[in-house]
Amino acid sequence: MPSEPPESIDPVALPIDLAARLLSQGAKRAVTPDMLQQDIAAGAPVNRDGSLNLVHYTAWLLKENAHGH
């Protein structure tokens, strides 16, 4: 049984595993922590604690897509 996300979610400081689960639900396709780690290795921004800011990550994705990546 998949674990439920916490009642309080901070979209500017999501652990990678939780971000992957939430993005998978919203995108209606699988987004894995490994996929997010690959994006981070390619330059996606993360917070100092390694968490993901969905606003900054989305902006990075849009910029990458605009450049054909």
FILUMLUM-510419 format. One record per atom (N, C-alpha, C, CB): x, y, z; residue in one letter; atom name. Coordinates in nm, 4 decimals, always signed. Glycine has a CB too. Example, Ala and Ser with C-alpha at 12.3 -4.5 7.8 and 13.67 -1.06 7.14 Angstrom:
REM FILUMLUM-510419
<atom x="+1.3190" y="-0.5690" z="+0.7800" type="a" atom="N"/>
<atom x="+1.2300" y="-0.4500" z="+0.7800" type="a" atom="CA"/>
<atom x="+1.3200" y="-0.3300" z="+0.7800" type="a" atom="C"/>
<atom x="+1.1308" y="-0.4473" z="+0.9046" type="a" atom="CB"/>
<atom x="+1.2850" y="-0.2250" z="+0.7080" type="s" atom="N"/>
<atom x="+1.3670" y="-0.1060" z="+0.7140" type="s" atom="CA"/>
<atom x="+1.2900" y="+0.0030" z="+0.7870" type="s" atom="C"/>
<atom x="+1.4084" y="-0.0598" z="+0.5725" type="s" atom="CB"/>
This chain:
REM FILUMLUM-510419
<atom x="+0.0846" y="-0.1173" z="+0.0000" type="m" atom="N"/>
<atom x="+0.0000" y="+0.0000" z="+0.0000" type="m" atom="CA"/>
<atom x="+0.0895" y="+0.1241" z="+0.0000" type="m" atom="C"/>
<atom x="-0.0964" y="-0.0005" z="+0.1223" type="m" atom="CB"/>
<atom x="+0.0705" y="+0.2174" z="-0.0961" type="p" atom="N"/>
<atom x="+0.1540" y="+0.3367" z="-0.1007" type="p" atom="CA"/>
<atom x="+0.1296" y="+0.4225" z="+0.0218" type="p" atom="C"/>
<atom x="+0.1272" y="+0.4169" z="-0.2282" type="p" atom="CB"/>
<atom x="+0.2374" y="+0.4855" z="+0.0688" type="s" atom="N"/>
<atom x="+0.2223" y="+0.5731" z="+0.1846" type="s" atom="CA"/>
<atom x="+0.1592" y="+0.7038" z="+0.1409" type="s" atom="C"/>
<atom x="+0.3584" y="+0.5985" z="+0.2534" type="s" atom="CB"/>
<atom x="+0.0812" y="+0.7599" z="+0.2296" type="e" atom="N"/>
<atom x="+0.0144" y="+0.8861" z="+0.2023" type="e" atom="CA"/>
<atom x="+0.1103" y="+1.0012" z="+0.2304" type="e" atom="C"/>
<atom x="-0.1143" y="+0.8999" z="+0.2870" type="e" atom="CB"/>
<atom x="+0.0999" y="+1.1094" z="+0.1521" type="p" atom="N"/>
<atom x="+0.1826" y="+1.2253" z="+0.1814" type="p" atom="CA"/>
<atom x="+0.1406" y="+1.2872" z="+0.3145" type="p" atom="C"/>
<atom x="+0.1731" y="+1.3290" z="+0.0679" type="p" atom="CB"/>
<atom x="+0.2284" y="+1.3602" z="+0.3784" type="p" atom="N"/>
<atom x="+0.1919" y="+1.4251" z="+0.5044" type="p" atom="CA"/>
<atom x="+0.0780" y="+1.5234" z="+0.4830" type="p" atom="C"/>
<atom x="+0.3130" y="+1.4970" z="+0.5654" type="p" atom="CB"/>
<atom x="+0.0081" y="+1.5555" z="+0.5914" type="e" atom="N"/>
<atom x="-0.1048" y="+1.6492" z="+0.5823" type="e" atom="CA"/>
<atom x="-0.0592" y="+1.7874" z="+0.5388" type="e" atom="C"/>
<atom x="-0.1773" y="+1.6587" z="+0.7165" type="e" atom="CB"/>
<atom x="+0.0573" y="+1.8285" z="+0.5820" type="s" atom="N"/>
<atom x="+0.1108" y="+1.9591" z="+0.5480" type="s" atom="CA"/>
<atom x="+0.2270" y="+1.9406" z="+0.4505" type="s" atom="C"/>
<atom x="+0.1561" y="+2.0359" z="+0.6757" type="s" atom="CB"/>
<atom x="+0.2129" y="+1.9982" z="+0.3326" type="i" atom="N"/>
<atom x="+0.3169" y="+1.9865" z="+0.2304" type="i" atom="CA"/>
<atom x="+0.3665" y="+2.1268" z="+0.1973" type="i" atom="C"/>
<atom x="+0.2634" y="+1.9135" z="+0.1019" type="i" atom="CB"/>
<atom x="+0.4967" y="+2.1428" z="+0.2010" type="d" atom="N"/>
<atom x="+0.5583" y="+2.2709" z="+0.1660" type="d" atom="CA"/>
<atom x="+0.6124" y="+2.2596" z="+0.0240" type="d" atom="C"/>
<atom x="+0.6723" y="+2.3100" z="+0.2673" type="d" atom="CB"/>
<atom x="+0.5462" y="+2.3186" z="-0.0739" type="p" atom="N"/>
<atom x="+0.5892" y="+2.3035" z="-0.2134" type="p" atom="CA"/>
<atom x="+0.7245" y="+2.3659" z="-0.2455" type="p" atom="C"/>
<atom x="+0.4869" y="+2.3631" z="-0.3028" type="p" atom="CB"/>
<atom x="+0.7791" y="+2.4424" z="-0.1535" type="v" atom="N"/>
<atom x="+0.9107" y="+2.5008" z="-0.1784" type="v" atom="CA"/>
<atom x="+1.0218" y="+2.4241" z="-0.1075" type="v" atom="C"/>
<atom x="+0.9124" y="+2.6461" z="-0.1343" type="v" atom="CB"/>
<atom x="+0.9866" y="+2.3136" z="-0.0415" type="a" atom="N"/>
<atom x="+1.0873" y="+2.2328" z="+0.0273" type="a" atom="CA"/>
<atom x="+1.0389" y="+2.0878" z="+0.0379" type="a" atom="C"/>
<atom x="+1.1175" y="+2.2909" z="+0.1686" type="a" atom="CB"/>
<atom x="+1.0330" y="+2.0209" z="-0.0774" type="l" atom="N"/>
<atom x="+0.9864" y="+1.8820" z="-0.0808" type="l" atom="CA"/>
<atom x="+1.1035" y="+1.7849" z="-0.0859" type="l" atom="C"/>
<atom x="+0.8946" y="+1.8593" z="-0.2012" type="l" atom="CB"/>
<atom x="+1.1005" y="+1.6827" z="-0.0003" type="p" atom="N"/>
<atom x="+1.1992" y="+1.5760" z="-0.0164" type="p" atom="CA"/>
<atom x="+1.1828" y="+1.5137" z="-0.1558" type="p" atom="C"/>
<atom x="+1.1834" y="+1.4674" z="+0.0958" type="p" atom="CB"/>
<atom x="+1.2902" y="+1.4667" z="-0.2143" type="i" atom="N"/>
<atom x="+1.2879" y="+1.4147" z="-0.3515" type="i" atom="CA"/>
<atom x="+1.1853" y="+1.3022" z="-0.3682" type="i" atom="C"/>
<atom x="+1.4270" y="+1.3641" z="-0.3908" type="i" atom="CB"/>
<atom x="+1.1788" y="+1.2093" z="-0.2729" type="d" atom="N"/>
<atom x="+1.0831" y="+1.0992" z="-0.2844" type="d" atom="CA"/>
<atom x="+0.9390" y="+1.1489" z="-0.2887" type="d" atom="C"/>
<atom x="+1.1005" y="+1.0025" z="-0.1685" type="d" atom="CB"/>
<atom x="+0.9061" y="+1.2433" z="-0.2016" type="l" atom="N"/>
<atom x="+0.7706" y="+1.2982" z="-0.1996" type="l" atom="CA"/>
<atom x="+0.7442" y="+1.3786" z="-0.3264" type="l" atom="C"/>
<atom x="+0.7493" y="+1.3862" z="-0.0748" type="l" atom="CB"/>
<atom x="+0.8407" y="+1.4550" z="-0.3718" type="a" atom="N"/>
<atom x="+0.8241" y="+1.5316" z="-0.4958" type="a" atom="CA"/>
<atom x="+0.7946" y="+1.4377" z="-0.6125" type="a" atom="C"/>
<atom x="+0.9506" y="+1.6159" z="-0.5254" type="a" atom="CB"/>
<atom x="+0.8653" y="+1.3268" z="-0.6197" type="a" atom="N"/>
<atom x="+0.8422" y="+1.2302" z="-0.7283" type="a" atom="CA"/>
<atom x="+0.7006" y="+1.1752" z="-0.7221" type="a" atom="C"/>
<atom x="+0.9439" y="+1.1146" z="-0.7211" type="a" atom="CB"/>
<atom x="+0.6542" y="+1.1409" z="-0.6035" type="r" atom="N"/>
<atom x="+0.5172" y="+1.0880" z="-0.5908" type="r" atom="CA"/>
<atom x="+0.4140" y="+1.1908" z="-0.6308" type="r" atom="C"/>
<atom x="+0.4903" y="+1.0419" z="-0.4480" type="r" atom="CB"/>
<atom x="+0.4303" y="+1.3142" z="-0.5845" type="l" atom="N"/>
<atom x="+0.3338" y="+1.4191" z="-0.6172" type="l" atom="CA"/>
<atom x="+0.3359" y="+1.4526" z="-0.7661" type="l" atom="C"/>
<atom x="+0.3626" y="+1.5447" z="-0.5352" type="l" atom="CB"/>
<atom x="+0.4542" y="+1.4605" z="-0.8237" type="l" atom="N"/>
<atom x="+0.4641" y="+1.4888" z="-0.9673" type="l" atom="CA"/>
<atom x="+0.4045" y="+1.3755" z="-1.0489" type="l" atom="C"/>
<atom x="+0.6101" y="+1.5118" z="-1.0081" type="l" atom="CB"/>
<atom x="+0.4209" y="+1.2533" z="-1.0052" type="s" atom="N"/>
<atom x="+0.3619" y="+1.1389" z="-1.0757" type="s" atom="CA"/>
<atom x="+0.2101" y="+1.1491" z="-1.0758" type="s" atom="C"/>
<atom x="+0.4062" y="+1.0062" z="-1.0110" type="s" atom="CB"/>
<atom x="+0.1533" y="+1.1867" z="-0.9629" type="q" atom="N"/>
<atom x="+0.0078" y="+1.1997" z="-0.9543" type="q" atom="CA"/>
<atom x="-0.0423" y="+1.3127" z="-1.0425" type="q" atom="C"/>
<atom x="-0.0354" y="+1.2232" z="-0.8097" type="q" atom="CB"/>
<atom x="+0.0279" y="+1.4228" z="-1.0415" type="g" atom="N"/>
<atom x="-0.0144" y="+1.5377" z="-1.1204" type="g" atom="CA"/>
<atom x="+0.0075" y="+1.5197" z="-1.2694" type="g" atom="C"/>
<atom x="+0.0577" y="+1.6596" z="-1.0744" type="g" atom="CB"/>
<atom x="+0.1130" y="+1.4492" z="-1.3057" type="a" atom="N"/>
<atom x="+0.1462" y="+1.4312" z="-1.4468" type="a" atom="CA"/>
<atom x="+0.0761" y="+1.3120" z="-1.5081" type="a" atom="C"/>
<atom x="+0.2946" y="+1.4159" z="-1.4634" type="a" atom="CB"/>
<atom x="+0.0174" y="+1.2283" z="-1.4247" type="k" atom="N"/>
<atom x="-0.0478" y="+1.1059" z="-1.4713" type="k" atom="CA"/>
<atom x="+0.0495" y="+1.0156" z="-1.5460" type="k" atom="C"/>
<atom x="-0.1664" y="+1.1399" z="-1.5610" type="k" atom="CB"/>
<atom x="+0.1763" y="+1.0255" z="-1.5081" type="r" atom="N"/>
<atom x="+0.2795" y="+0.9353" z="-1.5594" type="r" atom="CA"/>
<atom x="+0.3842" y="+0.9204" z="-1.4501" type="r" atom="C"/>
<atom x="+0.3434" y="+0.9890" z="-1.6937" type="r" atom="CB"/>
<atom x="+0.4620" y="+0.8185" z="-1.4605" type="a" atom="N"/>
<atom x="+0.5605" y="+0.7902" z="-1.3565" type="a" atom="CA"/>
<atom x="+0.6725" y="+0.8928" z="-1.3566" type="a" atom="C"/>
<atom x="+0.6181" y="+0.6507" z="-1.3748" type="a" atom="CB"/>
<atom x="+0.6971" y="+0.9503" z="-1.2410" type="v" atom="N"/>
<atom x="+0.8141" y="+1.0342" z="-1.2169" type="v" atom="CA"/>
<atom x="+0.8837" y="+0.9697" z="-1.0975" type="v" atom="C"/>
<atom x="+0.7756" y="+1.1884" z="-1.1897" type="v" atom="CB"/>
<atom x="+1.0061" y="+0.9264" z="-1.1182" type="t" atom="N"/>
<atom x="+1.0775" y="+0.8554" z="-1.0127" type="t" atom="CA"/>
<atom x="+1.1808" y="+0.9469" z="-0.9469" type="t" atom="C"/>
<atom x="+1.1458" y="+0.7295" z="-1.0692" type="t" atom="CB"/>
<atom x="+1.2203" y="+0.9116" z="-0.8249" type="p" atom="N"/>
<atom x="+1.3290" y="+0.9875" z="-0.7629" type="p" atom="CA"/>
<atom x="+1.4558" y="+0.9858" z="-0.8488" type="p" atom="C"/>
<atom x="+1.3595" y="+0.9314" z="-0.6242" type="p" atom="CB"/>
<atom x="+1.4816" y="+0.8749" z="-0.9172" type="d" atom="N"/>
<atom x="+1.5993" y="+0.8694" z="-1.0052" type="d" atom="CA"/>
<atom x="+1.5890" y="+0.9706" z="-1.1186" type="d" atom="C"/>
<atom x="+1.6163" y="+0.7287" z="-1.0629" type="d" atom="CB"/>
<atom x="+1.4690" y="+0.9886" z="-1.1722" type="m" atom="N"/>
<atom x="+1.4495" y="+1.0882" z="-1.2784" type="m" atom="CA"/>
<atom x="+1.4794" y="+1.2282" z="-1.2259" type="m" atom="C"/>
<atom x="+1.3050" y="+1.0816" z="-1.3340" type="m" atom="CB"/>
<atom x="+1.4327" y="+1.2563" z="-1.1044" type="l" atom="N"/>
<atom x="+1.4600" y="+1.3872" z="-1.0449" type="l" atom="CA"/>
<atom x="+1.6085" y="+1.4042" z="-1.0174" type="l" atom="C"/>
<atom x="+1.3801" y="+1.4052" z="-0.9152" type="l" atom="CB"/>
<atom x="+1.6742" y="+1.2980" z="-0.9711" type="q" atom="N"/>
<atom x="+1.8188" y="+1.3051" z="-0.9461" type="q" atom="CA"/>
<atom x="+1.8952" y="+1.3305" z="-1.0763" type="q" atom="C"/>
<atom x="+1.8688" y="+1.1745" z="-0.8797" type="q" atom="CB"/>
<atom x="+1.8490" y="+1.2730" z="-1.1870" type="q" atom="N"/>
<atom x="+1.9128" y="+1.2980" z="-1.3168" type="q" atom="CA"/>
<atom x="+1.8969" y="+1.4449" z="-1.3555" type="q" atom="C"/>
<atom x="+1.8521" y="+1.2063" z="-1.4265" type="q" atom="CB"/>
<atom x="+1.7781" y="+1.5007" z="-1.3313" type="d" atom="N"/>
<atom x="+1.7567" y="+1.6424" z="-1.3601" type="d" atom="CA"/>
<atom x="+1.8462" y="+1.7287" z="-1.2723" type="d" atom="C"/>
<atom x="+1.6091" y="+1.6803" z="-1.3392" type="d" atom="CB"/>
<atom x="+1.8592" y="+1.6920" z="-1.1458" type="i" atom="N"/>
<atom x="+1.9458" y="+1.7675" z="-1.0547" type="i" atom="CA"/>
<atom x="+2.0904" y="+1.7614" z="-1.1035" type="i" atom="C"/>
<atom x="+1.9351" y="+1.7122" z="-0.9098" type="i" atom="CB"/>
<atom x="+2.1335" y="+1.6454" z="-1.1469" type="a" atom="N"/>
<atom x="+2.2696" y="+1.6311" z="-1.2000" type="a" atom="CA"/>
<atom x="+2.2881" y="+1.7153" z="-1.3258" type="a" atom="C"/>
<atom x="+2.3003" y="+1.4834" z="-1.2306" type="a" atom="CB"/>
<atom x="+2.1783" y="+1.7376" z="-1.3997" type="a" atom="N"/>
<atom x="+2.1837" y="+1.8174" z="-1.5223" type="a" atom="CA"/>
<atom x="+2.1679" y="+1.9664" z="-1.4950" type="a" atom="C"/>
<atom x="+2.0761" y="+1.7716" z="-1.6188" type="a" atom="CB"/>
<atom x="+2.1493" y="+2.0038" z="-1.3674" type="g" atom="N"/>
<atom x="+2.1440" y="+2.1450" z="-1.3335" type="g" atom="CA"/>
<atom x="+2.0159" y="+2.1942" z="-1.2709" type="g" atom="C"/>
<atom x="+2.1684" y="+2.2221" z="-1.4521" type="g" atom="CB"/>
<atom x="+1.9183" y="+2.1062" z="-1.2497" type="a" atom="N"/>
<atom x="+1.7945" y="+2.1500" z="-1.1839" type="a" atom="CA"/>
<atom x="+1.8282" y="+2.2013" z="-1.0439" type="a" atom="C"/>
<atom x="+1.6899" y="+2.0332" z="-1.1766" type="a" atom="CB"/>
<atom x="+1.7659" y="+2.3104" z="-1.0042" type="p" atom="N"/>
<atom x="+1.7990" y="+2.3684" z="-0.8741" type="p" atom="CA"/>
<atom x="+1.7404" y="+2.2879" z="-0.7581" type="p" atom="C"/>
<atom x="+1.7493" y="+2.5116" z="-0.8671" type="p" atom="CB"/>
<atom x="+1.8142" y="+2.2851" z="-0.6489" type="v" atom="N"/>
<atom x="+1.7658" y="+2.2255" z="-0.5242" type="v" atom="CA"/>
<atom x="+1.7986" y="+2.3215" z="-0.4104" type="v" atom="C"/>
<atom x="+1.8300" y="+2.0839" z="-0.4992" type="v" atom="CB"/>
<atom x="+1.7284" y="+2.3046" z="-0.3010" type="n" atom="N"/>
<atom x="+1.7549" y="+2.3829" z="-0.1813" type="n" atom="CA"/>
<atom x="+1.8833" y="+2.3334" z="-0.1157" type="n" atom="C"/>
<atom x="+1.6362" y="+2.3746" z="-0.0827" type="n" atom="CB"/>
<atom x="+1.9359" y="+2.4107" z="-0.0245" type="r" atom="N"/>
<atom x="+2.0595" y="+2.3736" z="+0.0450" type="r" atom="CA"/>
<atom x="+2.0488" y="+2.2386" z="+0.1150" type="r" atom="C"/>
<atom x="+2.0960" y="+2.4803" z="+0.1463" type="r" atom="CB"/>
<atom x="+1.9280" y="+2.2047" z="+0.1607" type="d" atom="N"/>
<atom x="+1.9091" y="+2.0777" z="+0.2319" type="d" atom="CA"/>
<atom x="+1.8814" y="+1.9615" z="+0.1365" type="d" atom="C"/>
<atom x="+1.7946" y="+2.0904" z="+0.3317" type="d" atom="CB"/>
<atom x="+1.8864" y="+1.9877" z="+0.0049" type="g" atom="N"/>
<atom x="+1.8634" y="+1.8835" z="-0.0941" type="g" atom="CA"/>
<atom x="+1.7178" y="+1.8653" z="-0.1332" type="g" atom="C"/>
<atom x="+1.9158" y="+1.7554" z="-0.0432" type="g" atom="CB"/>
<atom x="+1.6296" y="+1.9431" z="-0.0722" type="s" atom="N"/>
<atom x="+1.4876" y="+1.9334" z="-0.1071" type="s" atom="CA"/>
<atom x="+1.4613" y="+2.0092" z="-0.2373" type="s" atom="C"/>
<atom x="+1.3984" y="+1.9893" z="+0.0078" type="s" atom="CB"/>
<atom x="+1.3432" y="+1.9853" z="-0.2919" type="l" atom="N"/>
<atom x="+1.3070" y="+2.0429" z="-0.4214" type="l" atom="CA"/>
<atom x="+1.2030" y="+2.1525" z="-0.4031" type="l" atom="C"/>
<atom x="+1.2538" y="+1.9341" z="-0.5166" type="l" atom="CB"/>
<atom x="+1.2260" y="+2.2657" z="-0.4647" type="n" atom="N"/>
<atom x="+1.1291" y="+2.3740" z="-0.4696" type="n" atom="CA"/>
<atom x="+1.0535" y="+2.3568" z="-0.6011" type="n" atom="C"/>
<atom x="+1.1984" y="+2.5170" z="-0.4586" type="n" atom="CB"/>
<atom x="+0.9250" y="+2.3228" z="-0.5921" type="l" atom="N"/>
<atom x="+0.8494" y="+2.2948" z="-0.7145" type="l" atom="CA"/>
<atom x="+0.8412" y="+2.4142" z="-0.8081" type="l" atom="C"/>
<atom x="+0.7105" y="+2.2497" z="-0.6795" type="l" atom="CB"/>
<atom x="+0.8378" y="+2.5347" z="-0.7545" type="v" atom="N"/>
<atom x="+0.8320" y="+2.6543" z="-0.8392" type="v" atom="CA"/>
<atom x="+0.9621" y="+2.6676" z="-0.9187" type="v" atom="C"/>
<atom x="+0.8072" y="+2.7819" z="-0.7533" type="v" atom="CB"/>
<atom x="+1.0748" y="+2.6561" z="-0.8509" type="h" atom="N"/>
<atom x="+1.2046" y="+2.6678" z="-0.9189" type="h" atom="CA"/>
<atom x="+1.2274" y="+2.5515" z="-1.0154" type="h" atom="C"/>
<atom x="+1.3188" y="+2.6735" z="-0.8157" type="h" atom="CB"/>
<atom x="+1.1874" y="+2.4317" z="-0.9750" type="y" atom="N"/>
<atom x="+1.2036" y="+2.3147" z="-1.0615" type="y" atom="CA"/>
<atom x="+1.1187" y="+2.3283" z="-1.1883" type="y" atom="C"/>
<atom x="+1.1655" y="+2.1862" z="-0.9854" type="y" atom="CB"/>
<atom x="+0.9954" y="+2.3737" z="-1.1724" type="t" atom="N"/>
<atom x="+0.9079" y="+2.3931" z="-1.2890" type="t" atom="CA"/>
<atom x="+0.9656" y="+2.4979" z="-1.3832" type="t" atom="C"/>
<atom x="+0.7663" y="+2.4347" z="-1.2444" type="t" atom="CB"/>
<atom x="+1.0155" y="+2.6072" z="-1.3282" type="a" atom="N"/>
<atom x="+1.0777" y="+2.7104" z="-1.4121" type="a" atom="CA"/>
<atom x="+1.1978" y="+2.6540" z="-1.4861" type="a" atom="C"/>
<atom x="+1.1200" y="+2.8314" z="-1.3271" type="a" atom="CB"/>
<atom x="+1.2785" y="+2.5716" z="-1.4184" type="w" atom="N"/>
<atom x="+1.3950" y="+2.5093" z="-1.4826" type="w" atom="CA"/>
<atom x="+1.3500" y="+2.4179" z="-1.5962" type="w" atom="C"/>
<atom x="+1.4784" y="+2.4294" z="-1.3794" type="w" atom="CB"/>
<atom x="+1.2453" y="+2.3370" z="-1.5712" type="l" atom="N"/>
<atom x="+1.1945" y="+2.2476" z="-1.6762" type="l" atom="CA"/>
<atom x="+1.1472" y="+2.3252" z="-1.7981" type="l" atom="C"/>
<atom x="+1.0801" y="+2.1619" z="-1.6222" type="l" atom="CB"/>
<atom x="+1.0742" y="+2.4334" z="-1.7735" type="l" atom="N"/>
<atom x="+1.0252" y="+2.5150" z="-1.8853" type="l" atom="CA"/>
<atom x="+1.1408" y="+2.5736" z="-1.9660" type="l" atom="C"/>
<atom x="+0.9350" y="+2.6280" z="-1.8335" type="l" atom="CB"/>
<atom x="+1.2427" y="+2.6204" z="-1.8955" type="k" atom="N"/>
<atom x="+1.3608" y="+2.6766" z="-1.9636" type="k" atom="CA"/>
<atom x="+1.4310" y="+2.5687" z="-2.0457" type="k" atom="C"/>
<atom x="+1.4596" y="+2.7383" z="-1.8605" type="k" atom="CB"/>
<atom x="+1.4469" y="+2.4508" z="-1.9873" type="e" atom="N"/>
<atom x="+1.5112" y="+2.3403" z="-2.0583" type="e" atom="CA"/>
<atom x="+1.4311" y="+2.3006" z="-2.1819" type="e" atom="C"/>
<atom x="+1.5280" y="+2.2196" z="-1.9654" type="e" atom="CB"/>
<atom x="+1.2995" y="+2.2919" z="-2.1676" type="n" atom="N"/>
<atom x="+1.2149" y="+2.2540" z="-2.2811" type="n" atom="CA"/>
<atom x="+1.2190" y="+2.3596" z="-2.3910" type="n" atom="C"/>
<atom x="+1.0705" y="+2.2323" z="-2.2349" type="n" atom="CB"/>
<atom x="+1.2286" y="+2.4869" z="-2.3524" type="a" atom="N"/>
<atom x="+1.2358" y="+2.5949" z="-2.4508" type="a" atom="CA"/>
<atom x="+1.3649" y="+2.5862" z="-2.5317" type="a" atom="C"/>
<atom x="+1.2259" y="+2.7317" z="-2.3813" type="a" atom="CB"/>
<atom x="+1.4701" y="+2.5279" z="-2.4705" type="h" atom="N"/>
<atom x="+1.5977" y="+2.5133" z="-2.5382" type="h" atom="CA"/>
<atom x="+1.6103" y="+2.3767" z="-2.6068" type="h" atom="C"/>
<atom x="+1.7113" y="+2.5328" z="-2.4390" type="h" atom="CB"/>
<atom x="+1.5022" y="+2.2984" z="-2.6057" type="g" atom="N"/>
<atom x="+1.5036" y="+2.1709" z="-2.6746" type="g" atom="CA"/>
<atom x="+1.5694" y="+2.0571" z="-2.5993" type="g" atom="C"/>
<atom x="+1.5705" y="+2.1870" z="-2.8025" type="g" atom="CB"/>
<atom x="+1.5861" y="+2.0699" z="-2.4695" type="h" atom="N"/>
<atom x="+1.6484" y="+1.9638" z="-2.3891" type="h" atom="CA"/>
<atom x="+1.5434" y="+1.8744" z="-2.3291" type="h" atom="C"/>
<atom x="+1.7358" y="+2.0229" z="-2.2784" type="h" atom="CB"/>
